[in-house]
């Protein structure tokens, strides 16, 4: 199933399917047309559906919807890293054949991130919110919850999506009532969520650093290197005015407690203050792996020290540093989206009222306000359709009623 990503109001040309007929379409706020991937909410939503196996092709109407070359490269690379094609206009995006090209570098880094931190397989006890393929009823319910409460699709629309994508045998075809049943259960006339749905705010899901993570109060130092690494790291720790609580050696070749295990702790828990590496050539299989590991750690607020020298930038080329960091930011946001339903404050009805009232005070007409709300991808109260002058009038009227 294709997913369409458009910034602002999309123009429909000859031979282009009307967007109102598409089941999967994410519209980006026009004010974010110059923003990086970290701020592009709809782009994150579109790629998260790709990662969950719902969408099998990302389509972007025109190059202008991804103007910045770095943002374009990391968005395409993140999508292609899970084997899903990207089409911009009528052109299929491919990695540059020249190793030093922007798209080639972005794809190389994205593939390495996915090798180190692949989407979870949905094993019992795993923190994965939904595994690729979502075979269980619980995972179907969690995906339905994301589609309804994060993406704003109706339950009837979600049923149609499930019918087209779900390859597993079910007792009956998906319907709106079926989606409602897997989301809710009733007891003594009361409705309760059938499963636990973890929710996070959009602002929190994109937050850098480690202070908001559950183990941020704990300061450990992870050590990577040869047999001398732990002794060298302990000497470094002893010279600090504030030593670490724990020095933990990590074997990068260990099948269960290697780099992937370390990075999961860095991404999810926040207990590491420092990553100490000795002999990086012996630790990392490629220069790209070194850059990716260091940048993921730096993004999460972990100090990186290599052979006694602090590392603040992973490459001498500022443009490549930006490419790597924007890819890291997008991956980190998608990592959280895979584990929770993300509630975006800018998609709420309260935000729509505040925006409309502000525009009205500046002299905008009702029709002009409706156009601006549509451009900013602010959903209507029903979650479907587009804003009109009458809908804006009703929205402003409800605000006046609330003030009385």
MISEVO-56920 format. One record per residue (C-alpha): residue number from 1; residue in three letters; x, y, z. Coordinates in steps of 0.05 Angstrom, whole numbers. Layout:
residues N
+-----+-----+--------+--------+--------+
:   n : res :     c1 :     c2 :     c3 :
+-----+-----+--------+--------+--------+
: NUM : ALA :      X :      Y :      Z :
...
+-----+-----+--------+--------+--------+
end
This chain:
residues 404
+-----+-----+--------+--------+--------+
:   n : res :     c1 :     c2 :     c3 :
+-----+-----+--------+--------+--------+
:   1 : UNK :      0 :      0 :      0 :
:   2 : UNK :     28 :     69 :    -19 :
:   3 : UNK :     33 :    126 :     30 :
:   4 : UNK :     32 :    197 :      3 :
:   5 : UNK :     71 :    253 :     38 :
:   6 : UNK :     56 :    325 :     18 :
:   7 : UNK :     75 :    392 :     48 :
:   8 : UNK :     19 :    444 :     49 :
:   9 : UNK :    -39 :    439 :      0 :
:  10 : UNK :    -22 :    389 :    -54 :
:  11 : UNK :    -37 :    408 :   -126 :
:  12 : UNK :    -72 :    354 :   -167 :
:  13 : UNK :    -49 :    347 :   -239 :
:  14 : UNK :    -66 :    302 :   -297 :
:  15 : UNK :    -63 :    229 :   -281 :
:  16 : UNK :    -53 :    240 :   -206 :
:  17 : UNK :   -100 :    205 :   -159 :
:  18 : UNK :   -144 :    251 :   -117 :
:  19 : UNK :   -115 :    253 :    -47 :
:  20 : UNK :   -184 :    248 :    -15 :
:  21 : UNK :   -189 :    177 :    -42 :
:  22 : UNK :   -124 :    154 :    -10 :
:  23 : UNK :   -126 :    114 :     53 :
:  24 : UNK :    -54 :    131 :     72 :
:  25 : UNK :    -35 :    203 :     65 :
:  26 : UNK :      3 :    248 :    113 :
:  27 : UNK :      2 :    323 :    103 :
:  28 : UNK :     57 :    366 :    131 :
:  29 : UNK :     46 :    436 :    158 :
:  30 : UNK :     69 :    488 :    107 :
:  31 : UNK :    106 :    525 :    162 :
:  32 : UNK :    153 :    464 :    167 :
:  33 : UNK :    172 :    465 :     93 :
:  34 : UNK :    242 :    490 :    112 :
:  35 : UNK :    248 :    447 :    176 :
:  36 : UNK :    293 :    387 :    186 :
:  37 : UNK :    267 :    316 :    193 :
:  38 : UNK :    265 :    322 :    269 :
:  39 : UNK :    209 :    374 :    266 :
:  40 : UNK :    171 :    343 :    207 :
:  41 : UNK :    115 :    308 :    244 :
:  42 : UNK :     78 :    281 :    183 :
:  43 : UNK :    143 :    254 :    153 :
:  44 : UNK :    157 :    216 :    217 :
:  45 : UNK :     86 :    188 :    216 :
:  46 : UNK :     93 :    166 :    143 :
:  47 : UNK :    160 :    131 :    154 :
:  48 : UNK :    135 :     99 :    219 :
:  49 : UNK :     79 :     66 :    179 :
:  50 : UNK :    133 :     41 :    131 :
:  51 : UNK :    173 :     12 :    190 :
:  52 : UNK :    111 :    -23 :    216 :
:  53 : UNK :     98 :    -57 :    150 :
:  54 : UNK :     33 :    -19 :    134 :
:  55 : UNK :     60 :     22 :     76 :
:  56 : UNK :    102 :    -10 :     21 :
:  57 : UNK :    119 :     52 :    -20 :
:  58 : UNK :    131 :    125 :      0 :
:  59 : UNK :    108 :    175 :    -54 :
:  60 : UNK :    124 :    249 :    -52 :
:  61 : UNK :     90 :    294 :   -104 :
:  62 : UNK :    149 :    339 :   -121 :
:  63 : UNK :    221 :    356 :   -102 :
:  64 : UNK :    195 :    421 :    -70 :
:  65 : UNK :    164 :    381 :    -14 :
:  66 : UNK :    234 :    361 :      9 :
:  67 : UNK :    273 :    423 :    -10 :
:  68 : UNK :    334 :    415 :     34 :
:  69 : UNK :    384 :    365 :      5 :
:  70 : UNK :    403 :    337 :     74 :
:  71 : UNK :    331 :    327 :     96 :
:  72 : UNK :    314 :    295 :     30 :
:  73 : UNK :    374 :    248 :     35 :
:  74 : UNK :    361 :    224 :    107 :
:  75 : UNK :    285 :    216 :     96 :
:  76 : UNK :    296 :    173 :     33 :
:  77 : UNK :    353 :    134 :     66 :
:  78 : UNK :    311 :    117 :    128 :
:  79 : UNK :    255 :     91 :     84 :
:  80 : UNK :    300 :     52 :     37 :
:  81 : UNK :    338 :     21 :     96 :
:  82 : UNK :    278 :    -23 :    110 :
:  83 : UNK :    272 :    -43 :     36 :
:  84 : UNK :    216 :      5 :     17 :
:  85 : UNK :    222 :     46 :    -47 :
:  86 : UNK :    214 :    122 :    -50 :
:  87 : UNK :    187 :    160 :   -110 :
:  88 : UNK :    192 :    235 :   -116 :
:  89 : UNK :    148 :    259 :   -173 :
:  90 : UNK :    157 :    204 :   -223 :
:  91 : UNK :    229 :    189 :   -206 :
:  92 : UNK :    249 :    128 :   -164 :
:  93 : UNK :    302 :    149 :   -113 :
:  94 : UNK :    365 :    107 :   -110 :
:  95 : UNK :    430 :    112 :    -71 :
:  96 : UNK :    485 :    151 :   -106 :
:  97 : UNK :    533 :    106 :   -143 :
:  98 : UNK :    591 :    149 :   -122 :
:  99 : UNK :    610 :    131 :    -50 :
: 100 : UNK :    620 :    203 :    -29 :
: 101 : UNK :    551 :    227 :    -53 :
: 102 : UNK :    502 :    255 :     -3 :
: 103 : UNK :    449 :    202 :    -14 :
: 104 : UNK :    500 :    146 :    -12 :
: 105 : UNK :    528 :    170 :     55 :
: 106 : UNK :    458 :    177 :     84 :
: 107 : UNK :    439 :    107 :     61 :
: 108 : UNK :    503 :     77 :     89 :
: 109 : UNK :    490 :    108 :    158 :
: 110 : UNK :    417 :     89 :    157 :
: 111 : UNK :    433 :     16 :    140 :
: 112 : UNK :    484 :     14 :    197 :
: 113 : UNK :    433 :     42 :    247 :
: 114 : UNK :    384 :    -12 :    226 :
: 115 : UNK :    437 :    -66 :    231 :
: 116 : UNK :    453 :    -44 :    302 :
: 117 : UNK :    382 :    -29 :    324 :
: 118 : UNK :    334 :    -68 :    280 :
: 119 : UNK :    259 :    -65 :    292 :
: 120 : UNK :    242 :   -113 :    348 :
: 121 : UNK :    214 :   -181 :    329 :
: 122 : UNK :    157 :   -177 :    379 :
: 123 : UNK :    186 :   -230 :    425 :
: 124 : UNK :    152 :   -240 :    492 :
: 125 : UNK :    177 :   -190 :    543 :
: 126 : UNK :    205 :   -145 :    490 :
: 127 : UNK :    192 :    -70 :    495 :
: 128 : UNK :    168 :    -68 :    423 :
: 129 : UNK :    101 :    -35 :    416 :
: 130 : UNK :     85 :    -68 :    350 :
: 131 : UNK :    129 :   -117 :    313 :
: 132 : UNK :    133 :   -117 :    237 :
: 133 : UNK :     75 :   -159 :    212 :
: 134 : UNK :     35 :   -149 :    277 :
: 135 : UNK :      9 :   -222 :    278 :
: 136 : UNK :    -24 :   -222 :    347 :
: 137 : UNK :    -91 :   -191 :    366 :
: 138 : UNK :    -56 :   -147 :    417 :
: 139 : UNK :     -9 :   -119 :    364 :
: 140 : UNK :    -67 :   -108 :    317 :
: 141 : UNK :   -103 :    -70 :    372 :
: 142 : UNK :    -41 :    -28 :    386 :
: 143 : UNK :    -33 :    -12 :    313 :
: 144 : UNK :   -107 :      7 :    308 :
: 145 : UNK :    -97 :     52 :    369 :
: 146 : UNK :    -39 :     87 :    333 :
: 147 : UNK :    -78 :     96 :    269 :
: 148 : UNK :   -140 :    124 :    305 :
: 149 : UNK :   -109 :    166 :    361 :
: 150 : UNK :    -42 :    184 :    330 :
: 151 : UNK :    -57 :    188 :    255 :
: 152 : UNK :   -130 :    209 :    261 :
: 153 : UNK :   -160 :    156 :    215 :
: 154 : UNK :   -231 :    134 :    228 :
: 155 : UNK :   -245 :     63 :    252 :
: 156 : UNK :   -278 :     48 :    186 :
: 157 : UNK :   -216 :     72 :    149 :
: 158 : UNK :   -171 :     31 :    194 :
: 159 : UNK :   -213 :    -31 :    178 :
: 160 : UNK :   -202 :    -19 :    104 :
: 161 : UNK :   -127 :    -11 :    116 :
: 162 : UNK :   -124 :    -76 :    156 :
: 163 : UNK :   -162 :   -113 :    102 :
: 164 : UNK :   -111 :    -92 :     50 :
: 165 : UNK :    -49 :   -104 :     91 :
: 166 : UNK :    -64 :   -159 :    141 :
: 167 : UNK :    -38 :   -223 :    111 :
: 168 : UNK :    -56 :   -267 :    171 :
: 169 : UNK :   -117 :   -310 :    174 :
: 170 : UNK :   -173 :   -280 :    216 :
: 171 : UNK :   -240 :   -308 :    238 :
: 172 : UNK :   -276 :   -254 :    198 :
: 173 : UNK :   -263 :   -194 :    153 :
: 174 : UNK :   -243 :   -129 :    186 :
: 175 : UNK :   -300 :    -80 :    199 :
: 176 : UNK :   -309 :    -16 :    239 :
: 177 : UNK :   -344 :    -57 :    293 :
: 178 : UNK :   -286 :   -106 :    293 :
: 179 : UNK :   -235 :    -50 :    303 :
: 180 : UNK :   -278 :    -23 :    360 :
: 181 : UNK :   -280 :    -91 :    393 :
: 182 : UNK :   -205 :   -101 :    393 :
: 183 : UNK :   -195 :    -32 :    422 :
: 184 : UNK :   -247 :    -34 :    478 :
: 185 : UNK :   -280 :    -83 :    525 :
: 186 : UNK :   -343 :    -72 :    566 :
: 187 : UNK :   -356 :    -90 :    639 :
: 188 : UNK :   -421 :    -71 :    674 :
: 189 : UNK :   -437 :    -21 :    620 :
: 190 : UNK :   -368 :     13 :    625 :
: 191 : UNK :   -317 :     14 :    568 :
: 192 : UNK :   -244 :     -1 :    583 :
: 193 : UNK :   -183 :     -4 :    537 :
: 194 : UNK :   -172 :    -77 :    519 :
: 195 : UNK :    -96 :    -71 :    523 :
: 196 : UNK :    -46 :    -23 :    553 :
: 197 : UNK :    -30 :     32 :    502 :
: 198 : UNK :     32 :     71 :    520 :
: 199 : UNK :     25 :    144 :    500 :
: 200 : UNK :     79 :    198 :    494 :
: 201 : UNK :     75 :    271 :    476 :
: 202 : UNK :    104 :    290 :    409 :
: 203 : UNK :    151 :    341 :    442 :
: 204 : UNK :    179 :    287 :    488 :
: 205 : UNK :    188 :    237 :    432 :
: 206 : UNK :    235 :    285 :    396 :
: 207 : UNK :    274 :    307 :    457 :
: 208 : UNK :    350 :    301 :    455 :
: 209 : UNK :    393 :    284 :    516 :
: 210 : UNK :    382 :    233 :    571 :
: 211 : UNK :    353 :    273 :    629 :
: 212 : UNK :    281 :    253 :    611 :
: 213 : UNK :    298 :    178 :    609 :
: 214 : UNK :    281 :    133 :    668 :
: 215 : UNK :    352 :    118 :    692 :
: 216 : UNK :    381 :    188 :    681 :
: 217 : UNK :    398 :    193 :    756 :
: 218 : UNK :    449 :    137 :    748 :
: 219 : UNK :    518 :    153 :    720 :
: 220 : UNK :    553 :     93 :    690 :
: 221 : UNK :    611 :     89 :    642 :
: 222 : UNK :    610 :     38 :    585 :
: 223 : UNK :    678 :     14 :    561 :
: 224 : UNK :    694 :    -14 :    492 :
: 225 : UNK :    763 :    -40 :    473 :
: 226 : UNK :    815 :    -94 :    484 :
: 227 : UNK :    834 :   -127 :    550 :
: 228 : UNK :    871 :    -64 :    572 :
: 229 : UNK :    809 :    -20 :    561 :
: 230 : UNK :    778 :    -29 :    630 :
: 231 : UNK :    842 :    -12 :    667 :
: 232 : UNK :    853 :     50 :    624 :
: 233 : UNK :    781 :     71 :    635 :
: 234 : UNK :    785 :     62 :    710 :
: 235 : UNK :    848 :    106 :    711 :
: 236 : UNK :    809 :    159 :    673 :
: 237 : UNK :    751 :    153 :    721 :
: 238 : UNK :    795 :    159 :    783 :
: 239 : UNK :    821 :    226 :    759 :
: 240 : UNK :    751 :    256 :    753 :
: 241 : UNK :    723 :    302 :    807 :
: 242 : UNK :    657 :    263 :    802 :
: 243 : UNK :    672 :    189 :    788 :
: 244 : UNK :    620 :    145 :    755 :
: 245 : UNK :    576 :     98 :    796 :
: 246 : UNK :    597 :     39 :    754 :
: 247 : UNK :    649 :     22 :    700 :
: 248 : UNK :    619 :    -31 :    654 :
: 249 : UNK :    662 :    -67 :    602 :
: 250 : UNK :    624 :    -84 :    538 :
: 251 : UNK :    648 :   -137 :    488 :
: 252 : UNK :    628 :   -112 :    418 :
: 253 : UNK :    631 :   -184 :    393 :
: 254 : UNK :    586 :   -213 :    446 :
: 255 : UNK :    522 :   -241 :    414 :
: 256 : UNK :    476 :   -215 :    469 :
: 257 : UNK :    514 :   -159 :    504 :
: 258 : UNK :    550 :   -125 :    448 :
: 259 : UNK :    540 :    -59 :    412 :
: 260 : UNK :    466 :    -69 :    399 :
: 261 : UNK :    453 :    -84 :    472 :
: 262 : UNK :    493 :    -23 :    493 :
: 263 : UNK :    456 :     23 :    444 :
: 264 : UNK :    388 :     -1 :    467 :
: 265 : UNK :    407 :     18 :    538 :
: 266 : UNK :    432 :     86 :    514 :
: 267 : UNK :    369 :     99 :    474 :
: 268 : UNK :    317 :     75 :    524 :
: 269 : UNK :    345 :     82 :    595 :
: 270 : UNK :    395 :    139 :    599 :
: 271 : UNK :    439 :    108 :    653 :
: 272 : UNK :    505 :    120 :    617 :
: 273 : UNK :    542 :    186 :    626 :
: 274 : UNK :    604 :    166 :    587 :
: 275 : UNK :    625 :    119 :    531 :
: 276 : UNK :    700 :    104 :    535 :
: 277 : UNK :    732 :     72 :    474 :
: 278 : UNK :    804 :     47 :    465 :
: 279 : UNK :    831 :     24 :    398 :
: 280 : UNK :    769 :     42 :    356 :
: 281 : UNK :    797 :      5 :    295 :
: 282 : UNK :    792 :    -60 :    333 :
: 283 : UNK :    723 :    -44 :    362 :
: 284 : UNK :    684 :    -21 :    301 :
: 285 : UNK :    678 :    -60 :    237 :
: 286 : UNK :    674 :      2 :    192 :
: 287 : UNK :    685 :     78 :    199 :
: 288 : UNK :    610 :     87 :    188 :
: 289 : UNK :    595 :     42 :    248 :
: 290 : UNK :    640 :     85 :    291 :
: 291 : UNK :    606 :    149 :    269 :
: 292 : UNK :    536 :    120 :    279 :
: 293 : UNK :    551 :     94 :    349 :
: 294 : UNK :    584 :    158 :    371 :
: 295 : UNK :    529 :    202 :    343 :
: 296 : UNK :    473 :    161 :    375 :
: 297 : UNK :    510 :    167 :    442 :
: 298 : UNK :    522 :    242 :    433 :
: 299 : UNK :    449 :    254 :    415 :
: 300 : UNK :    428 :    219 :    479 :
: 301 : UNK :    474 :    264 :    520 :
: 302 : UNK :    529 :    212 :    531 :
: 303 : UNK :    601 :    238 :    534 :
: 304 : UNK :    645 :    201 :    484 :
: 305 : UNK :    719 :    192 :    501 :
: 306 : UNK :    766 :    158 :    452 :
: 307 : UNK :    836 :    139 :    477 :
: 308 : UNK :    833 :    194 :    529 :
: 309 : UNK :    808 :    248 :    480 :
: 310 : UNK :    737 :    275 :    484 :
: 311 : UNK :    698 :    269 :    418 :
: 312 : UNK :    648 :    325 :    404 :
: 313 : UNK :    641 :    316 :    328 :
: 314 : UNK :    647 :    250 :    292 :
: 315 : UNK :    675 :    277 :    226 :
: 316 : UNK :    718 :    334 :    202 :
: 317 : UNK :    667 :    352 :    149 :
: 318 : UNK :    612 :    397 :    179 :
: 319 : UNK :    562 :    378 :    124 :
: 320 : UNK :    571 :    304 :    138 :
: 321 : UNK :    563 :    318 :    212 :
: 322 : UNK :    497 :    351 :    198 :
: 323 : UNK :    476 :    294 :    152 :
: 324 : UNK :    493 :    243 :    207 :
: 325 : UNK :    459 :    283 :    262 :
: 326 : UNK :    394 :    294 :    223 :
: 327 : UNK :    392 :    220 :    207 :
: 328 : UNK :    403 :    204 :    281 :
: 329 : UNK :    348 :    252 :    302 :
: 330 : UNK :    298 :    221 :    253 :
: 331 : UNK :    317 :    150 :    274 :
: 332 : UNK :    310 :    168 :    348 :
: 333 : UNK :    240 :    198 :    337 :
: 334 : UNK :    219 :    136 :    297 :
: 335 : UNK :    248 :     91 :    352 :
: 336 : UNK :    200 :    123 :    403 :
: 337 : UNK :    142 :    120 :    354 :
: 338 : UNK :    153 :     45 :    348 :
: 339 : UNK :    143 :     38 :    423 :
: 340 : UNK :     85 :     86 :    436 :
: 341 : UNK :     26 :    123 :    408 :
: 342 : UNK :     50 :    195 :    398 :
: 343 : UNK :      1 :    250 :    416 :
: 344 : UNK :     18 :    314 :    379 :
: 345 : UNK :     -5 :    377 :    415 :
: 346 : UNK :     -8 :    416 :    349 :
: 347 : UNK :    -62 :    368 :    323 :
: 348 : UNK :   -111 :    382 :    380 :
: 349 : UNK :   -177 :    420 :    376 :
: 350 : UNK :   -152 :    468 :    429 :
: 351 : UNK :    -93 :    486 :    384 :
: 352 : UNK :   -140 :    496 :    326 :
: 353 : UNK :   -183 :    544 :    367 :
: 354 : UNK :   -123 :    583 :    391 :
: 355 : UNK :    -95 :    588 :    320 :
: 356 : UNK :   -162 :    609 :    291 :
: 357 : UNK :   -174 :    661 :    345 :
: 358 : UNK :   -105 :    690 :    334 :
: 359 : UNK :   -116 :    695 :    259 :
: 360 : UNK :   -185 :    726 :    269 :
: 361 : UNK :   -155 :    780 :    314 :
: 362 : UNK :   -107 :    797 :    258 :
: 363 : UNK :   -165 :    809 :    210 :
: 364 : UNK :   -167 :    743 :    172 :
: 365 : UNK :   -233 :    723 :    141 :
: 366 : UNK :   -266 :    657 :    159 :
: 367 : UNK :   -246 :    630 :     90 :
: 368 : UNK :   -174 :    654 :    101 :
: 369 : UNK :   -171 :    620 :    169 :
: 370 : UNK :   -197 :    555 :    139 :
: 371 : UNK :   -143 :    558 :     85 :
: 372 : UNK :    -89 :    569 :    138 :
: 373 : UNK :   -114 :    511 :    182 :
: 374 : UNK :   -114 :    465 :    122 :
: 375 : UNK :    -43 :    487 :    103 :
: 376 : UNK :    -19 :    474 :    174 :
: 377 : UNK :    -50 :    403 :    172 :
: 378 : UNK :    -92 :    417 :    234 :
: 379 : UNK :   -147 :    364 :    234 :
: 380 : UNK :   -221 :    381 :    236 :
: 381 : UNK :   -263 :    359 :    297 :
: 382 : UNK :   -284 :    296 :    259 :
: 383 : UNK :   -213 :    282 :    237 :
: 384 : UNK :   -236 :    276 :    165 :
: 385 : UNK :   -245 :    326 :    109 :
: 386 : UNK :   -220 :    397 :    105 :
: 387 : UNK :   -236 :    462 :    141 :
: 388 : UNK :   -289 :    508 :    112 :
: 389 : UNK :   -313 :    577 :    131 :
: 390 : UNK :   -374 :    548 :    167 :
: 391 : UNK :   -330 :    499 :    206 :
: 392 : UNK :   -285 :    556 :    228 :
: 393 : UNK :   -346 :    597 :    249 :
: 394 : UNK :   -370 :    539 :    291 :
: 395 : UNK :   -300 :    529 :    321 :
: 396 : UNK :   -295 :    602 :    341 :
: 397 : UNK :   -367 :    601 :    368 :
: 398 : UNK :   -350 :    541 :    412 :
: 399 : UNK :   -291 :    581 :    439 :
: 400 : UNK :   -336 :    640 :    456 :
: 401 : UNK :   -384 :    592 :    491 :
: 402 : UNK :   -327 :    563 :    531 :
: 403 : UNK :   -307 :    633 :    555 :
: 404 : UNK :   -376 :    648 :    584 :
+-----+-----+--------+--------+--------+
end
